[in-house]
Amino acid sequence: MVMLPSVRALQLLQLVSFLLFTFVYSQDSCPLQTPLYPPPQNLLSSNDVKAASQNLTRAIEEALATGTTNIGPLPINTTTFAIKVFSSRTEDSIYEYLYTSPTYSLRSGSGAKNTTLDSVYRVASISKLFTVLTLLTHDGYTHWNHPITEFIPELKILAHNRTSRVQWQDITIGDLAAQLSGVPHDYGFEDLAGAYSNEQMMAMGLPAVPAKDIPKCNQGEGVNRGNPCDKEAFLRGMASEDPTFAPGTTPAYSNAAYQLLRYTMEKITGMDFQSLFENSIIKPLNLNSTSLLTPKNASVGIIPVNKTVSVWDFDLGDGDAFGGAYSSANDLAIIGRSILQSLSGSSALNLSATLTRHWLKPLSHTTSFKTSVGAPWEIFRYELPNRRNHAIDIYTKSGNLGAYADIIALIPEYEIGFAITAADLPTNPLANVWGLADLIIDRLSPALDQAAQQEANSTYAGTYKARGANSTTDSYVTITTDHYKPGLRVTKWVSNGIDFLQSLTALSGLGELAVSLYPTGIEEIVDGKSVKRVFFRAVFDYNTSGQSRGAISTCQSWMNIDGSRVGNIGTDEWVFTLGKGQAIMVEPRLLRKQLRRV
């Protein structure tokens, strides 16, 4: 006798086959490339963050004493530095550390005797971040994909006459900002032919350089302290150089690209770069320690030995757009916090949330699986030991000039960042700055993840039931969080008396099913500011360890977002209603039913 399935079983089978289009087959969880949880709001009160901060201090002090840490050598005892960790949610520091090297104190020149968070350092190539920020606040992406020959007619002539190998007509503003232009690294910047005689060159085993090939000016003062190139001389010099690559080929770092970006911005806006910089960054954020010009009062600066040896007063001329700026750890933190606040539209900067989200994205990759390039971001991917298949993206910009090295870093996942300013002689402090940045990420990231999970657990975890439900039509869900599993976990899902998760698992025959919810960043205010709706998307994970684990058969949950629909509603859409910061209701949109938290 053939047993026919019940009508309800047939309906469930149809639903399973339909939902299979949204399932992700993975031996591990396959989260979306979003934050695993909404960004934590109260890091200052997190015991995990407090403990991690103490651990970070111990690690720094160990490095000062021994020159090493558990993640590698870090000989920082001769480097004077300031560290500030900041959050978009508070003006108070999440963490700070100050160290004035004894070697600096003995040879501090005309600068400050000890470092503070307001001490001024040269921030070198962090200037590139300031330049792109200036461009975006004034022009957005309006001209991003326009060729630079529209704005620098001298380059258009070069392109027309084919007197330069650089394909100027094919280079866009975005290419310059993203280091994809193929423009030469520099013109005349520390060119050895301008610093040494032919006799000295030949003594080093190099050939004599014809006079016509020796730069007539310098991009900056140069090693021979020559005068910076003006615009005409710079463009003429660039015409004589070969490109590194064809435009759009691969990221290749270029200072000259940012000097061209400066000229482009001035043409678009009709304003000089100094005014653009001040109006877009300095004035809106009320910065006191940031400038393109050498501070008139040297006593605010960290100046090893003297102004000349440290290159404190090294004049880059029009190259200030790529490396001329000065700033402090406090001011860098204000700038970083304001960029993060732009993600929610609450910043003093003229950046929309949409523009900022686009800006905080990679535009090309490097040979390292963990390193990408933005405009001008140097992007690093960090994986927590307990979070398989989830990378934390860290958007950084570092700088190095003379005695100075610095870094600013943003971690949108947690809406935090950090700034390090440093100086040292004769040691170049850049490796130490990167080592300190590694240490901050290594020590704080697990605690930040834990803080985000705990806040999400407090805000969202619990059981949600349909109002007025009875024993035959009971509908409810239970939501939890897990230190080793990503997102909000739907551990129980009963719909109209049917165990939805159990039915899907049994009927699919694909093994254990896990449903995880991830924030989309979409929120809407319902009642003033006290009630809001927060939107999530679900990922349905099956543990299918027998599947291929090659290059293509990998975690691809992004392809299944909104992949199946019922009545014009995505089957993976969930909406929480929050009142006074706590979830009071959830709606799995597939079921068209609101469930109240009990």
N, C-alpha and C positions, 0 to 999 in steps of 0.2 A: 504494500500500500504506500503510495507516494504521499508524503506529508507536505502540504502546501504552506508556505509561510503566511503568517497573519498579515493583514493589511498594514498594521503599524510596522511590522518588520520590513515589509517591502518598502515602505516609505523611508525607513531608516537606511536601507540599502541604497536607495536612490540618493539620499542625502550624503551618505559616505562617498559614493562615487563622484558626487558633485564637489564635495569638500576636498577630495584627493588632489584637486588642482591647486590647493593652497597649502598642502602639506610639504614639509621639508624633511628629506631623508638624510639623516646624519648620525654618525656614531656619537658625536657630542652635540650639545645644544648649538643651534645656529641662529644667534641673535641678529637683529637688524643693526645697521651701522648708525645707531642713535645712542644717546646715553641709555644705560641700562635702567636708570631710575631718574626721576626729576632731580635737577641739581639740588644739593643740600642747602638748607636755609640757615642753619645755626651751627656753623663749624666751630665757633668760639666756645660753645658749650659741649662739644663732643669730647668725651673722655678718650676715645681712640685717637683723635687728632692731638689732644694734649700729650698723650703718651708718645705718639710718633714724633712730636716736636722735641720732646726731651731726648728721645733716641737720636734725632738729627743733631742736636747740640753735642751729645756725647761723641758722635761720629766725627763732627768737625773738630772737636777738641783732640780726639785721637789723631786725626790727620795733622793738626798743628804740632803735636808732640812727637809723632813717629813718621810722618810723611806718607802714611798709607791708610787705607780703609779696607773693608771686606770686599769691595768691588774693584779695588786696584790702587796703584800709587796715587798720592795726592800731596805733593810737597808744597804746602801753601804757607809755610811759616814766614816767608819773605814777602808775601803778597798782602797788601792792604786791601780790604774789601768790605762791602756792605751788602747784606741780603735782606730782601723784603718779600714775603709771601702775602698776597692780597686776594680778596674775594669781591665779586660784584655786589654782594649783599651787605657789605659793611665797609666803612672807612677805616675801621681798626685793623691793625696788622694781624694776620693769622700766625705769622712767625717773623722774627727778625733776628739778625745777628750782625755784630760789628767787630771788626778786627783791624787794628793798626799795627803793622809790622814794626818790630824794634829797629830794623834796618831803615825803614822809612823815617822814623822819628829822629834818627841821627842825621838824615840828609833830606829834610823836607823842603828845601828851597824856600820860596816865598809863599808857599801855600799854607793850608790849614795844618795844624800840628797833629790832629787826630781826625779820623773819619767819623761822620755821622750819616744818617739817612738823607740829610740835605746837602752833604758834601758834593761838589761838582766834579765830575770826571768827563773826559772826552768819551763819547759813546760811538765814535767812528761809524761803522756801517749800519748801526741802528738808525742812522740818518736816512737810510733807504726806506725804512718803515715810515718815518715821518713824511717822506716825500710822497709815497703812495697814499698815505692817510690824507695829506693835503690835497692831492689830486681827487680822491674820492669824495671828500667833503665839498669840493667846489664844482666838480663836473660829473661825479658818479661814473657810470659806465657809458655815458653818452658818446664819447669818442674812442672808447676802449679798442675797438676793432678797426679804427681808421689808420691808414698808413701815415707814418710820421712825415713823409714828404709833403703832406697837406699843410703842415705847420712849420716846417723848416725848409724853405724854398731852396736854400743852398744845396741841400741833399737831393732835391728834385733835379737840380741842374746836373749834379754828379751822376745821378741815375740815367738821365737823358743822354749825357755825353759818354757814358760808360767809361768814365775815368777812374772808377773805383770798383774793386771786386765785390764789395759789400752790396747786397741786393736791397738797397735802401727803399725802393718802391714797394717791396714786399714785407717790410717790417712795420708792425703796428705798435700803437702805444702799449697794448697789453703784452706784446712780445718784450718790449723794453722792461716793463715792470716785473715780468715773470722770468727774466733771464733766459728767454728763448729767442733772442734776436740774432745771435751769432755775431754781434758787434764786438770788436776787439776789447780786451780787458781794460786797457788804458791807452792814453796817448801821453807820452813824455813823463809818466809818473815813475820816478825813481829809475829812469832809463840809465843804465850804466854808461852809455856813450856820452851822456851829458854830465856824468859825474867824474869820469876819469879821462886822462889824456890817452892818445893812441899808444904812447910808450907804455903806460901802465896797463892798458888793455893787452898789449902783446906780451908783457911780462906775465900775465895771467893765462897765456896760451890762447888768447882770442885774437882775431884779425883786426887790423886797423879799420876804422869806420870812416867812409867818405864824409866830408863835411856836409854834403847835401842831405845825408841820412841822419844827422844828429838833430834831435828836436831843438827848435829855436826857442821854445818855452816849455813850461812844465805844467802838468795837470796837478796843481798844487805846487808847493815850493820846491819839491824834488830834493834828492839827496845833496844836490849842490846849492840848495837854498835859492834857486832861481825864482823868477817871477812866475806866478800862475798864468796859464794861457787865457787870453780873452776868447770870446765866442768865435771870432773869425779865424784866429790861429788854431784853435782847437778843431774846428770843422775841417780846415785845410790839412791839418795833421792826420785826422781820422781818414781822410780820403786816400792817404798814402799807405794805409795799413791793410792787411789781409783780414778777412773774416775768420772767425774760429770755426763756424759751421754755417750752413744755409739756414735761413730763418725757420723756426719751428722744429728743428731736428732734435735737439737735446738741450737740457739746461747747461749753460756755460756762464760762469760768474763774470759779470762785467761792471766795473765802476763807470766806464764811459757811457754805458746805456742810461745810467741815471743822470748824467750831465745832459744828455740829449733829452731825457724826460723833463728836466728842468726847463729847457728852452721851449719844449712843446707846450708845457703848462702855461708859461708866460705868454705864448702866442694865443692860446685858447682864451685865456681870461683877460688879457690886456693889463695884467698886473705883474710887478716884479716878484721874484720868488720869496724874498724876505717878507714882503707884505702878505703874500699868500699863506706862508707858514705861520706867521703871527695871528692872522685872522681865523685860521682854521683850527689851530691847536693851542697856542699860547693863551690867547684871550678867553676862548670859551671854557677852558679848563683852569684858568687862573694859575698858571704855572709860574713859579718864581725862580727856578734853577735851570731852565731849559732855554737854549738859544742857539743860533747859527754862528754868532760872533763870539770871539773870546771874551769872557767876563771881564769887565773893567776892574773889578775887585778880586785880585788873585787870592786873597786870603780865604775865599770860599772854596777854593779848589784843592784837590789832592795833586801835588806836583812833586814827584820824585826828583831829587837832585836840583834841577832848575828848569826853567821854562823851555830852554832850547833842547837839552838832552831828552827831556820827557816828551817833546813835541807838543807841549801845552799850547803854545802860540803859533803852531804850524798853520800857515794860511793855505787853504785849498782853493781859494777863489771861487769860481763857479762850480767847483767840485764839492761845495758844501752840501749839495743835494745827495751825494753818495757817501760822504764821510766826515762832514765838518761840524756836526752838532755837539753840544755839551748838555749834560743833564745829570740828575741825581737819582738815587734809588727811589726816593719818595715820588719824584715827578714821573719816572718810568711806571711806577705802580699806578699813579693817577691815570696816565694814558692807557695802560693795559686794562684797568678797571672800567674805564669809559668805553673801550671797544667791546668788552664783554657785556656791559649794560646796553649797548646798542642792539644786542640780540633780542632784547625785550622792549626796545624803543624807549628806554628810560635814560639815555645818555645826553650829556651836554653837547656832544659832537653831532654834526650834521650828517649822521649816517642812519639810514632806515634799517629796520631789522632784516628785511629781505636782502638789501645790498650787503650787509654784514655777513649774513649766512653764505652768500655767494663768495665773498672775499675770503672767508675762512674755509677754503677748500684747496686741495692740491691741483696744480695745473700740469705737472709733469713728474716723472719718477727718476730716480737715480739707480745705480747698479745695486744699491742696498735695498733689500726687501723692506727695511724699516725706515727708509728716508725718501721723502718726496719734496717737491719744490712748489711754492706758491708765489704770490706777488706782494712782498718779496720773501714770504715765509720760508724758513727752513723747518720742515715738518718731520717729526719723529714719531714712530708708532711704538707704544709700550704695551706689553701684554702682562697682566697680573697672573701670578701662578694659579689662582683659583678661578680664572675667567677664560676658559678655552674659547677660541674663535671670536674673541672680542679684543679689539685694539683701541687703546686710548690715544687719540691724536694730540700731539703737543706742538703748538704753533710758536716758533721761536724766530728771533732775529738777533744775531750776535754781531759784535764789532771788535776790531783790533787795530790799533794805531799807536806806534811808539810804545810808551810805557803802559798803555791802557788796553783793557779788554772788558767787555760787558756783554750781558745778554738780557733780553726780555722774553718771557715765555707765557703763553696762554693755554689753558686746558679747558676748552668749552664744556667738556663732559661734566665738570664740577663747577664751572664758572669761577675758576680761580686762576691765578698766575703768579709768577715771581719775577723779580728783577735782581740782578747781581751787577754791581759796579766794582771794578778792581784796577789796581795799578801796581807795577813792580819794575824794578831795574836791578841788575841787567837782565833778569829772567823775563821772558815774554809770558804774561799772565794768562794768555788765552786758554792753554791746556788746563790750568787750574780753575778757570771759570767754567769750562765744560765739565770738569770733574765735580765741582760743587753742584752744578745743575743736575748731573747724574745722581748725586747723593740726595738732593732734595726730592727728586722723582722717586728714587728707590725707597726712601724712608716714609714719605708722606702719602704716596698713591694708594697703598693698601688701606691706610686709615681713612682716606677720603672716600674710597669705595665702601668701606664699612659704615661710615657716617651717612652716605647716601642711602645705603640699604636700610639702615635703622630708621632713618626718617621716613622712607617709603613704607616700611613696615608699620610705623606708628600712624601714618596718614591714611594708608589704603588697606592694610591687611584686616581680615575678619570675614564674617559670614554676612551675606546680603540675601534677603528673602523678599518674595513678592508679598505685597500687602494683602491681607485677607485670604492667604493661601490656606487650603485644607489638605487633608491627608491624601486625596485622590488627584489633586492638581497642584501638588507642591512644586514650587520653582525656587531654587536658591543656588548660589555659588559661594565657594570658600576660596579666599585669596591669601597667599602667604608670600614670604620672601625666603631666600636660601643663600647662604654664604658661598655655596659652590655652584648654584644654578642662577642664570641671569634673569633679570626682569621680575615683574610680579607674576607669581605662579598660581595658576588656576588649578587647585588640587581637588576640588569637587564642583561638579556642574550638573545639576538636576533640573530638567525642564519638563513641566507638566507631569511630574511623577516618574519620569524616565531618567536613569543615570546616563546622561549624555556622553560623558567621557568613556565610561565602561562600554557603552554600546558601540561607539565609534572604534574603540580599540578591538573589540571582539569581531565586529563585522568586517573590518579592514584586513585582519590577519597580518598586520604589519608590526606587531609587537607593542610595547608600552608607548603610550601617547603622553606627551607633555605639552601643555598650553602655556605660553609665556606672553605677557603684555609689556609693550615698550612705549614710552612716551613719544608723541609726535612733535611736541613743541607747540601744538595748536591749543589755544585756550580762548574761551569767550566769557565775558562777564555777564551774569544773569541778573543780579540784583545789586546795583551799586558796586561796591568793592567787596562785599561780604560773601557773596555766592558766585561761584564760577564753574564752568564745565571744562574738564580737562580730557583731551582725546588721546586714546592709545590705539595701537594696532597689535593684533595677536599673531604669534607664530606657532604653528602646530608642528611639533618635533616628534619624529619616530626614531627610535634607536635601531638602526639597521646596520649592524656591524659587518654584515656580509657584502655590503656594497663596495664598489671600487673606490679607492682613495687616491686616485691620480690627480693630474693638474686640473681636469675639467670637472670631475665628479667631486665637487667640494661644496663648502657652505655657500648656498646661493639663495638665502631667504628673501633677498631684495627683489627677486624676480616674481615672487608670489604675493606681494602686497596688493590687496584689493583684487586678488585674482579670480574670485568667484563672488557672485552677487545674488541677492534674493530681494526682488521688488525694489531694485535700484539702491540697495544698501549693501555695502561690503560685508561679507561674512566674518571678516577679521576685525571689524570696528567695535571698540568698546569706549564708553563715555562715562567718566566719573563726575559726579556733582560734589563740589567741596563747599562747605560752609565754615567760615572762620578757620580755614586752613585744614579742616578734617573732612575726609570723604563721608558723605551721608547717603549716597545713592550710587548705584552703578547700572548701566544699561548695556547688556550685550546686544548690539543693534540687530543682529541676526534674528533674535527672538522677539523684538519689538515689545520689550517688557522692562519696566524699571524695578530694580530690586533695592530695598532699603537695608542699610547696615544695621545689624542688631547687636 
